[in-house]
Amino acid sequence: MRVYVDNLIEGCILTDDVLLNTNRSIMSKKTVLSNHLIEVLKAFLIKEVEVEKTLVTGVPFNAPEIADKKAPWNPAAQNISDLNFFDLFLRAKQEFKKEFISWQSGMQIDISKVRGIIVPLIEQADIHSSDIFHLHHYSTKTEYLYDHPLAVGIISAFIAKKLNYSKGDVTQIAVAGCLSDCGMAKISPNLINKNTTLTVEEFEEIKKHPTYSYQMVKNSPLLKEAAKIAILHHHERLDGSGYPFGEKAARIHPFAKILAVADSFHAMTSERMYKPKHSPFKVLEMVNEELFGEFDIAALKALSSSIMNFSIGSIVRLSDGQTAEIVFVEEKNPTRPLVRIIESNEILALEKNRHLHIEEVI
């Protein structure tokens, strides 16, 4: 939706780059606007911008669109059928947040409610690679506790579908992903919201959350035993380096192996209180190279292969800020395609230029 800058509020999300003099970008799409950034737009005399219909908090943003200048600002008046995937994600996050806060106050988990939140997201026109590779844009430091579980559920379902799991199992895996961190509701908010590196003792407390999560869901008849075990094991690693039990390979449930990949992928691409974020392409390289041996190869390949869906001709932004076009993708190394630099027409093989990586698909 196109709106006047004067109508923007904190939490608006740009859907298009903001250009100055038609060729210089001063803000890229997917930017979550703060009050400071809104003032920057005004300082550059930008009059109007394209934004999502939903704020990053999940609250509807129904400022008058420029095409209808006389339309009243009515946050409640919005047709659900008009919402795109990310609008639905942000709305779902608002509902999930209510559930999580209720768990913090001691309420039991309503599995049917959680299922009702996550299923529309994994069924809405199916899940596309572009959705998976843009989810991290909608994760903020302050909302990570609610962004992350939903994203894990969505990514887990995406991987399960790629691995040809049945529809019923895909749903169970998605719900398990969404509930894998429900045990964080039993951790002190002061510890969860700490914005500096955790001490050894603090991390040991955080590591209890899979056990807490399992205890919160173990008696539910709506979750298969496999989904419950996946919640308990989602931080286990094939080489035995995970927690809470240090299980290895065959002793880790296949559902849990999917959750482990989804959980780590989204966590590493998201900005958190005490850790910086990395691009999805960089994260896949890190997982495949630096963390090799920790994750299930089939689940990793299912996620990595989705990069191939960014076809030749896709426009990307490189880590040095340059814009490029993908001209050739090699199946064995999809994160490092052959690209053409838009400004200079130079052909660059990212495989031979390891100091560069794809930051995002534009």
N, C-alpha and C positions, 0 to 999 in steps of 0.2 A: 504494500500500500504506500502511496506517495503522500507525504504530509509536510507541512511547514515546519521548519526548524524551531520556530517559536512554540510549537505544540509538543515538542519532544520532552520526554521525562527520563530520568535515570532508569536504566534497565531496558531501554529500547535497543533493538538489534538491527543493524544495517543489513539490507539484502542486496545492495549494489555498492560498488566502490564509489566514493565521493571524489569527483574529479575537479581539478582547478585548471581553468583554461583548456578544457577538453582532453588534455594529455597527461597531466600530472595528478596522481592519486594522493590525496592527503589522509584518507582513511579507507581501509579495505572492507569489503563486505564481510559479514559475520562478526564485525566489531560490536561488542556490548558497550553501549554508551553510558558514561558517567556524567555527572554534572559538569566536570571539567572539560570533557570532550565536547559536550554540547556548546560550551562557551567557545571552544576552539572553532567549531563550525560557524558560530556567529561572528567570530573575529575574522574569519576568511570570507565573510559576507555570503555564505551559502544560505540560500533561501528555503530550499526544499530537498528532501531526501526520501529514499525508499527504505521502509522498515518492515519487520515482521508484524503480524497482527496480534502477537502475544509478547509480553515482556519476558525477560529472562527468568523472572520469578514464577512464571506461569499464569500471571494475571492478564486478562484481555487488555489490549491497547486499542481503543476505538476512537482515537482522535479523528476529527473531520478529515476525510480524504480531499485532496485538492480538486479531484474531479467533481466533488459535491461539497462546495464550500459552505453551504448553509446547513449541512447535516449536523444534528445535535450530537454532542459527545455522550454516548450512552454505553458504558462498559458492559451492560448486561445484554445488549442487543447484538447477538452474533450467531449466525447459523453454523452449527457444528460441521455441516457438509462443506463449508467454505474453508475449513482449516486444512493446512498442509501437514506433512509429517511432523515438522518441527513445532508447529503450533500445538498439535496433539501431544507431543512430547512435553512441552512446557506446561500444558494444562494438566497432564498426567502427573507431572512432578508436584504440582500444587496439591493434588489429591493424595499422593504418596506421602508427602510431608505431613499431612494431617494424621495419617495412619502412624507414621514413625513417632510423632510427638505423643500419640496416645500410648504407644508401647513404652515410651520413656516414663510415662506416668503409671505404668503397671498394668495396662490393659492387655488382654490376650490378642494374638494375631487373628484377624479374620481373613483366612486364606481366600475365600470367595471374593472379598473386596479387592485383594491384591491381584487376583486373577483378572478381575474386571478392569483393573487399571492397565495391566501389561498386555493382555490379549489384543485389544484394539490396535495397539502399536505394532505388534508383530504381524497382524493381519491386514493392516491398512495398505492396500495396493502392493502387498508383499514388501519385503525389505530390500532396498537397493544398496549397492556398494557405496554410492555417493552419500546415502544417509549415514552409513557406518563411519565413513571417513570424515564426516563433518560433525558428528556428535560432540566431539571435544570442545567445539566452539561454544556450546551451550552449558558448559560446566564452569562454575565459578568457585572461588575459594570458600565463600560463605555458604554456598548451596551444594557443595560437593557431596555431602552426606545424603542428599536426596537425588542428585543427578546420577551419581555413580550406580546405585542399585538398579535403576531403570535402564541405564545404558548397558550394564552387564546382562540384564535379562534380554534386551534386544539383540546384542551381539552374540550371546549364547544361542539364541534362536536362529540367528543367521547362519552360524557355524553348523548347528544341528541339521538345518535344512540342506546345507551343502553336503553333509555327510549322509543324506537320505534317511534320516530318522522319520518315523511315522509322525503324523500330525499330533497325535496324543502325546508322544514323547517330546516333541518340540515344545508343546505347551508346558509340560512338566519341567523341562529344562529352563524355559523362560521364567517360570514362577520361582524355581530354585535360584536362578541367577538374581532375581529381584529380591529374594529373601536371604541371600548369602551373608549379607552384612546386617541383618536385623538385630543380631546380638550386640551391635554397637550401641543400641538403646540402653544397654546395661552398663556401658562404660561411662565414667564421669564426663559430663560436657566440657569441663575445664581441660581435660586431657584431649578430647576429640578436637577441640577448637584451638589447641596450642599452636602458635605460629612460628615456633622454633623447633629445631631438631629434637626428637624424642631421646630421652636418656634410655639406658639399657633396661632399667626397671619399668619405665613407662611403656616401652615397646613390648615387654613381657606381658603387661596388662592388656595392651591392644591385641596381642596374639591369642587372648582368651575368647575373642569374639566369635570364631567359628563354633566353639563349644557352646557358648551362650545361644547362638543362632539355632543350633540343633536342638537344644533343650526347649526352645520356644516353639518349635514346629513338630517335635517327635510324636506328639499324640494326635496330630491332625489326620483324619481319614481322607482328606482331599488331596494329600500328597503321597505319591508312591514312595516306598522305602528307598528306591534308587535316588529320588530327588532329595530326600532327607540326608542320605549319606553324601550326596554331592555337596550339599550345604556345609556339612561337617568337614569335608576333604578339599574344599576349593582353594586352600592355600598349601596343600601338599604338592610336592614336586617329584618328578620321576627319579631324580638322583638321590632322593632322601633328604634334601636340604630344606624341605618345607615344614609346616606345622599344622595342627598341634601334635601329631604323633610321629612325624618323620617317616611316613609310609613311602614305599618305593613302587614304581612301575605297576606291576600286575595287581598290587594290593590297593590301588587307587581306582575308584569306580570311573568308567568311561564318561558318565555325565560330569563328574568332578573335573576330569581332564579338559572338558570343553569350558566349564566355568573358569578354570584356572587361566586359560588363554584369554578369555573375554575380560576377566577381572584385571589382569596385568596390562592388557592392551589399553583399556580405557584409563586405568590409573596413570600409566606412563604418558598418555597424551593429554592429561588434564592438569590444570594448575591447582595445586593443593597448598595448604597452609605452610608447609615446610619443604616443598619440593617444586622445582620448575617443571613446565610441560615440554614435551617434545612433539614433533610432527608425527602423524601416523606412519609415514613412510620411514622415518628415522627409527621409530619404535620397532617396526617389523624387522628392520636390519639388526637392531640391538638384540631382539629376542632370538633371532635366527643365528646370530654370531656370538655375542657376548654371553648369552644365557642358554646356549645350545646344550641340550641334555636335560633341561628342567621341564620342558613342555612336550605334550603329545604332538608328534610330527603330523599326523592326519588332521588334527584340529588346526594346527598352525598353517598347513597348506591350504585348508579350506578358507581361512581368513586371508592369507597372502594372495591366493588366486583371484580374489575379488579385485585386486589392483588391475588385473588384466582387462576388467570391464571398463577401465578408463581407456577408451579406444584411441588409436592413432588420430591425432588432431586435437586432443584435449589440451587446453591451455593450463599451465602450472606456474607457480611461483617458486623459485629456487631459494635456498637458504641465504644466498647473498643478495636477495631482493630482486634479481632479474626475472623477467617474465619469459617463458619459453613454451614451445609447442612440442608435444611428443610426436616423434616421427617413426620410431620403431621400438617395440617392446619385446625383449627376449624372455621366453617363458621361464627359464631357469633363474633369472635375476630380474623380476618385474619391477623392483623398487629403483632400479638404475637403468632406465631406458636411454635411448638416443634422443636428444632433444635439439631443437633449433631455437637459438636465442632470438627473440622477436626483434630487438633493437638493432642487432648487428648481422642477423642472418647466419651467424656462426653455428656450425653443427658441433654438438658437444656430446661425448660419450661419458655419461655419469659413472660408468664402471671404471673408467680410467681417471676420473676426477673425484677421488674419494673425499676431498675436502668439501664437496658440495653434495646436497641432497635435496629432494623435492620437499618443499615446505607444505604446500597444499595445492589441490586442484581448484582453479578459479571458476 
